[in-house]
Amino acid sequence: MILLPHASLEGAWFPAIAGTQAAALLAVQQQLAQTQYWPAEDLRAAQFAQIGALLAHIDRFVPHYGISFRRAGVKAGEPITADAWARVPILTRRAVQDAGDRLHAREVPKSHGELSALTTSGASGMPVRMLTTKLHHFYWQSFQLRDELWRRRDLSQKILGIRRDEERKDFSVDAHVRRLPDWGAPTSVVYPTGPSVLLDYRSTVAEQVEVIRAERPGYLVAYPSLLLELLRHCRAHGVSFPGLLGVQTVREALAPETRALCRDVLGVDITDTYSCAEAGTLAVQCPERGAYHLQQESALIEVLRDDGGVCSAGEIGHVILTPLHNFAMPLVRYELGDLVEMGGPCACGRTLPVIARIVGRARDMLTLPGGDKRYPYYGHNAMMEIRAIRQHQVVQKSLEEIEIKLVVSRLLTAAEEEKIRQVALEGLGGPFRLTLTYCDEIRRGANGKYAEFCSELAG
């Protein structure tokens, strides 16, 4: 497959001269092609140099960190040592909630572009409201592009993604499809691509299978929990997807059983990406060996035991992030809420650290009263507009009953409770009985797993 970027000058397509944004993305890729093989000490030195610039900005514009940095012996303008860095306290999700706007920089370099906001609850059900910049988003796209280049997919193929379509307005049809002329940013910014299809996940598995069969994509992108149900449906009904070349999974933990089932039912392999809303792409599967390489040029990613020590290969620990390029709301040693198992060095030759697996991100499926299954959308974003909600979990108790567990900073008003009921019932899409339960804390299960949505139904 010929892989040439879009030509920005008429008639000069080989060698192509890329446009401004494409050229910037390609320039970062050229650097990443080198840094993936750097010795660990060189990569850490570069990370600390970038963090030094971030700390200088924090010292001027985010005074909230001042006391904790001083106690750790970390000072803006001075070299950072590993010992001093280890003394910087872990920033918990609860601490981010408590700090609120005090973590926002009073000023952001103009060159970092406009600001944007998002809300995430990740693997803990505890909403975090983020403020980011256009520069932060550019780096996010840079590592998405690295992921794409590592996969070596045929960009001329049609790609179909199953996720929530924020632009969907018509709910009179069960399966909502939106067709687009290319794969979208960042891939289509740099390279010519085939078309893409966005299938809204607010439909049943059976309906989604029929759309995939009709569209005949070369590649399919889905959440692991949803993919598992698609595979089970295909196996039960003898369905295949002719022309499918590969499957990509995102956001949740991918079980080895799902990989095996995909090969058995569809005859293709899965490639998986580990990411989060706070920092973008965290780990990408090795194109040769399949291990997850941590994207340490995007964030300083630590995996720590309960006692604070650094995990060795085979140990499971907590993911601690310091995104390197978000100057609007710096997160320093932020505990994401995920658990991962560290792996050993990869035989591919890349020196980027390896994680063997992501633990505790799997999501159950919602079962409708008629027995059909669908991805559990419950109006998360609208619910999280209520700032008093500190943590939540949606539990399917039976085919008719849904419980929403809430940890709150104050009692909710009757209007707020009614809003939760309305958005949840509208999102869930079934005639459920819905109850709200207030809790002091929602703990992980015995297996270390926390899920925003979980089902107590058998099977």
C-alpha positions in Angstrom: 0.0 0.0 0.0 1.4 3.4 -1.0 1.2 5.8 2.0 1.7 9.4 0.8 0.3 12.4 2.6 -2.2 14.8 1.1 -0.3 17.2 -1.3 -0.9 20.8 -0.5 0.5 22.1 -3.8 -1.3 21.5 -7.1 0.4 18.9 -9.2 3.1 18.2 -6.6 1.9 14.9 -5.2 5.2 12.9 -5.1 7.1 13.6 -2.9 4.2 15.3 -1.3 4.4 18.6 0.5 2.0 18.4 3.4 -0.2 21.3 4.6 0.5 23.0 7.9 -1.5 20.8 10.2 -0.5 17.6 8.4 3.2 18.7 8.4 3.1 19.3 12.1 1.6 15.9 12.8 4.2 14.2 10.6 7.0 16.2 12.3 6.0 14.7 15.6 5.8 11.2 14.1 9.4 11.6 12.9 10.5 12.4 16.5 8.4 9.5 17.9 10.0 7.1 15.5 13.3 7.9 17.3 12.1 8.2 20.9 10.4 4.8 20.9 13.9 3.3 21.0 15.5 5.7 23.5 17.2 4.3 26.6 14.9 4.6 29.6 17.2 7.2 31.3 17.1 9.5 28.2 13.3 9.3 28.0 12.9 10.1 31.7 15.3 13.1 31.3 13.2 14.4 28.4 10.0 13.9 30.5 11.4 15.7 33.4 12.6 18.6 31.1 9.0 18.9 29.8 7.6 18.7 33.3 10.1 21.4 34.3 8.4 23.7 31.8 5.0 22.7 33.2 6.1 23.3 36.8 7.3 26.8 35.9 3.9 27.5 34.5 2.2 26.0 37.6 4.4 28.1 39.8 3.1 31.3 38.2 -0.5 30.5 37.4 -1.8 27.5 39.5 -0.9 28.4 43.1 -3.1 25.5 44.4 0.0 23.1 44.1 2.4 25.4 46.0 2.4 23.8 49.4 2.6 20.2 48.3 5.5 21.0 45.9 7.4 22.8 48.5 7.0 20.0 51.0 8.3 17.5 48.4 11.3 19.7 47.6 10.3 20.3 44.0 11.0 23.9 42.9 10.3 25.6 39.6 13.5 26.3 37.7 15.5 23.6 39.5 16.3 20.1 38.1 13.8 17.4 39.1 15.2 14.3 40.8 13.5 10.9 40.9 13.5 11.0 44.7 11.9 14.5 44.9 9.3 13.4 42.3 8.4 10.4 44.3 7.7 12.7 47.3 5.1 14.7 45.3 1.7 13.6 46.8 -0.7 11.6 44.6 -3.6 13.7 43.3 -6.8 11.7 43.8 -10.0 12.1 41.9 -11.6 13.3 45.1 -8.9 15.9 45.5 -9.6 17.1 41.9 -13.3 17.3 42.7 -12.6 19.3 45.9 -10.2 21.7 44.2 -12.5 22.4 41.3 -11.6 25.6 39.4 -8.5 26.1 41.6 -6.7 23.6 39.4 -7.4 25.9 36.4 -4.5 28.1 35.3 -5.2 31.8 35.7 -3.4 32.3 32.3 -2.5 29.9 29.5 0.0 30.7 26.7 -1.8 32.1 23.7 0.1 29.7 21.4 -1.6 26.8 23.1 -4.9 27.8 21.4 -8.5 27.9 22.6 -9.8 26.1 25.7 -12.3 23.3 25.8 -14.1 21.5 28.6 -15.1 17.9 29.2 -16.4 15.6 32.0 -15.2 12.1 32.6 -15.7 9.6 35.4 -13.5 6.9 34.0 -13.0 3.7 36.0 -14.3 5.1 39.3 -17.7 6.6 38.6 -16.3 9.8 40.2 -16.8 12.7 37.7 -13.8 14.9 36.9 -14.4 18.1 35.0 -11.4 18.8 32.7 -10.2 22.0 31.0 -7.8 21.4 28.0 -6.2 23.4 25.2 -6.0 23.0 21.4 -2.3 22.1 21.9 -3.2 19.3 24.3 -5.7 18.0 21.7 -3.0 18.2 19.0 -0.7 15.9 21.0 -3.7 13.6 21.6 -4.1 13.4 17.8 -0.4 12.8 17.3 -0.5 9.6 19.4 -3.7 8.5 17.7 -1.8 8.8 14.4 1.1 6.8 15.8 -1.4 4.1 16.8 -2.8 4.1 13.2 0.7 3.9 11.7 1.7 1.0 14.0 -1.4 -0.9 12.9 -0.6 -0.6 9.1 -4.2 -0.7 8.1 -5.3 -0.3 4.5 -6.5 3.3 4.6 -8.5 3.0 1.4 -11.0 0.7 3.2 -14.3 1.7 4.7 -14.2 1.8 8.5 -17.3 1.5 10.8 -17.3 2.6 14.4 -20.0 1.9 17.0 -20.3 4.6 19.6 -22.7 7.3 20.7 -23.5 9.8 17.9 -23.7 13.2 19.7 -25.4 14.7 16.6 -28.3 12.2 16.5 -31.6 13.9 16.6 -34.1 11.3 15.2 -34.9 8.5 17.7 -37.9 7.2 15.7 -35.6 4.7 13.9 -33.9 1.9 15.9 -30.5 1.9 14.2 -29.0 5.3 13.5 -26.2 5.5 10.9 -24.2 8.5 9.7 -21.9 8.2 6.7 -18.8 10.3 6.3 -16.5 10.8 3.4 -13.3 9.9 5.2 -11.9 8.4 8.5 -11.7 11.8 10.2 -8.9 13.4 12.2 -6.1 12.8 12.6 -5.7 10.1 9.9 -7.6 11.9 7.1 -5.8 15.2 7.9 -2.5 13.6 6.8 -3.5 10.8 4.4 -6.2 10.1 1.8 -8.6 7.5 3.3 -11.8 5.6 2.4 -15.2 6.5 3.9 -16.4 5.9 7.4 -19.7 5.0 9.0 -20.8 5.9 12.5 -23.3 3.6 14.0 -25.0 4.9 17.2 -24.8 2.3 19.9 -28.3 3.1 21.2 -29.7 0.1 19.3 -29.9 -3.6 19.9 -27.1 -6.0 19.0 -29.2 -7.7 16.4 -29.8 -4.3 14.7 -26.1 -3.5 14.8 -25.2 -6.8 13.2 -27.6 -6.1 10.3 -26.1 -2.7 9.7 -22.5 -4.1 9.6 -23.6 -6.8 7.2 -25.2 -4.2 4.9 -22.2 -1.7 5.1 -19.5 -4.4 4.6 -16.7 -2.4 6.2 -13.0 -3.3 6.0 -12.5 -2.4 9.7 -14.8 -2.4 12.7 -14.2 -0.3 15.9 -16.2 -1.2 19.0 -16.1 -1.4 22.8 -15.0 -4.8 24.0 -18.3 -5.5 25.9 -20.3 -4.6 22.8 -18.0 -6.6 20.5 -18.4 -9.7 22.7 -22.2 -9.6 22.3 -21.9 -9.0 18.6 -19.6 -12.1 18.4 -22.0 -14.2 20.4 -24.9 -13.2 18.2 -22.9 -13.9 15.0 -21.9 -17.4 16.4 -25.5 -18.2 17.4 -27.0 -17.2 14.0 -24.1 -18.3 11.7 -23.4 -14.7 10.7 -20.2 -13.5 9.1 -18.9 -10.1 7.9 -17.4 -10.7 4.4 -14.5 -8.3 3.6 -13.7 -7.6 7.2 -9.9 -7.2 7.6 -9.6 -6.3 11.3 -11.3 -5.2 14.5 -10.2 -2.4 16.9 -11.4 -2.1 20.5 -11.2 1.0 22.7 -11.9 2.3 26.2 -12.6 -1.0 28.2 -10.5 -4.0 29.3 -10.3 -6.6 26.5 -10.6 -10.2 27.7 -8.4 -12.9 26.0 -11.6 -14.9 25.5 -13.0 -12.1 23.3 -9.8 -12.1 21.2 -10.1 -15.9 20.7 -13.8 -15.7 19.9 -13.2 -12.9 17.3 -10.7 -15.1 15.4 -13.0 -18.1 15.6 -16.2 -16.3 14.5 -15.0 -13.6 12.2 -11.5 -14.9 11.2 -9.7 -11.6 12.1 -7.6 -10.4 14.9 -8.3 -7.6 17.4 -6.0 -4.6 18.0 -6.7 -2.7 21.3 -5.9 0.8 22.5 -5.8 2.0 26.1 -6.8 5.6 26.5 -8.5 8.0 28.9 -10.3 11.4 28.6 -7.8 13.1 30.8 -4.7 12.4 28.8 -5.6 10.7 25.5 -3.8 7.6 24.3 -1.9 5.8 27.2 -0.8 2.5 25.6 -0.7 1.1 22.0 -0.4 -2.5 21.1 3.0 -3.5 19.6 2.6 -4.2 15.9 5.0 -7.2 16.1 4.4 -8.7 19.6 1.0 -7.4 20.7 2.3 -6.0 24.1 0.9 -2.7 25.2 3.6 0.0 25.0 3.0 3.0 27.3 3.1 6.2 25.4 5.5 7.9 27.7 6.2 10.9 25.4 2.6 12.0 26.0 2.5 11.6 29.8 4.7 10.5 32.6 2.9 7.3 33.4 3.7 5.5 36.7 2.4 2.2 37.8 2.6 2.0 41.6 1.8 -0.7 44.3 -0.4 0.1 47.2 2.7 0.9 49.2 3.8 3.5 46.7 6.6 1.4 45.2 7.1 1.1 41.4 5.6 -2.1 40.0 7.8 -4.7 38.5 6.8 -7.2 35.7 3.9 -9.3 36.8 2.7 -6.9 39.5 -0.6 -5.1 39.4 -0.6 -1.5 40.3 -2.4 1.9 40.1 -2.0 4.1 37.1 -0.6 7.5 38.0 -0.5 10.2 35.2 1.2 13.5 34.7 0.0 14.7 31.2 2.9 16.7 29.8 1.1 19.3 27.6 -2.1 20.4 29.3 -1.2 23.9 30.7 -4.9 24.8 31.2 -5.5 22.3 34.0 -2.3 20.6 34.9 -2.7 17.2 36.6 0.5 16.2 38.6 0.7 12.6 39.7 -3.0 12.1 39.1 -4.5 8.7 40.1 -6.6 7.7 37.1 -8.5 4.9 38.9 -7.3 2.1 36.7 -5.4 -1.0 37.6 -2.8 -2.5 35.2 -0.4 -5.4 35.2 3.2 -4.5 34.3 5.0 -6.6 31.7 8.6 -7.2 30.8 10.7 -5.7 28.0 9.3 -6.2 24.5 11.3 -8.3 22.1 10.4 -5.9 19.3 13.3 -3.6 20.4 11.1 -0.6 21.4 12.1 0.5 24.9 8.8 2.1 25.8 7.6 0.3 29.0 5.1 -2.5 28.6 1.9 -3.4 30.4 0.6 -6.9 30.1 -3.1 -6.2 30.6 -5.6 -3.6 31.8 -7.6 -4.7 34.8 -11.1 -3.7 35.9 -12.4 -1.7 32.9 -14.9 -4.3 31.5 -18.5 -3.2 31.2 -21.7 -5.3 31.4 -24.4 -4.9 28.8 -28.0 -3.7 29.5 -30.7 -6.3 29.0 -34.0 -4.9 27.8 -37.3 -6.5 29.2 -37.8 -8.4 26.0 -34.3 -10.0 26.2 -32.4 -7.9 23.7 -29.1 -6.5 24.8 -27.6 -3.0 24.1 -24.8 -0.9 25.3 -25.8 0.8 28.7 -26.2 4.4 27.8 -28.0 6.2 30.7 -27.6 9.9 30.0 -24.2 10.1 31.7 -23.3 13.6 30.6 -26.6 15.2 31.6 -26.5 13.5 34.9 -22.9 14.7 35.6 -24.1 18.3 35.2 -25.3 18.0 38.8 -22.0 18.9 40.5 -23.1 17.6 43.9 -22.7 14.0 42.5 -19.3 12.7 43.7 -19.6 9.1 42.5 -22.3 7.0 40.8 -23.1 3.5 39.7 -26.0 2.2 37.7 -27.0 -1.4 38.6 -29.5 -3.6 36.7 -31.2 -5.6 39.4 -33.7 -7.5 37.2 -35.3 -7.2 33.7 -37.5 -4.5 35.1 -35.5 -2.8 37.9 -32.6 -0.3 37.7 -30.9 1.1 40.8 -28.7 4.3 40.6 -26.3 4.5 43.5 -25.1 8.0 44.4 -22.4 9.5 46.6 -23.1 13.2 47.0 -21.6 16.2 48.6 -25.1 17.4 49.7 -28.7 16.2 49.5 -30.1 16.5 46.0 -33.2 18.6 45.4 -36.4 17.0 44.2 -35.8 18.6 40.8 -32.3 17.1 40.6 -33.6 13.7 41.5 -36.3 14.0 38.8 -33.7 15.1 36.2 -31.7 11.9 37.0 -34.7 9.7 36.6 -35.8 11.4 33.3 -32.4 11.3 31.6 -31.6 7.8 32.8 -35.0 6.3 31.7 -34.7 8.1 28.3 -31.2 6.8 27.8 -31.8 3.3 28.9 -34.7 3.0 26.5 -36.9 0.5 28.4 -39.9 0.6 30.8 -37.8 0.1 33.9 -38.6 0.8 37.5 -35.8 3.2 38.7 -34.7 3.8 42.3 -32.1 6.2 43.7 -30.0 5.0 46.6 -27.6 7.2 48.5 -24.3 5.7 49.7 -21.2 6.9 51.6 -18.9 5.1 49.2 -19.1 2.8 46.2 -16.2 0.3 46.4 -14.5 -1.9 43.8 -15.5 -5.5 43.7 -13.4 -8.3 45.1 -11.7 -8.7 41.7 -10.6 -5.1 41.7 -13.2 -4.2 39.2 -15.3 -1.0 39.3 -18.0 -0.4 36.7 -20.2 2.6 36.2 -22.8 0.2 34.9 -23.1 -3.4 36.2 -25.7 -6.1 35.8 -26.8 -8.6 38.4 -28.6 -10.8 35.9 -27.2 -14.3 35.4 -25.1 -14.7 32.2 
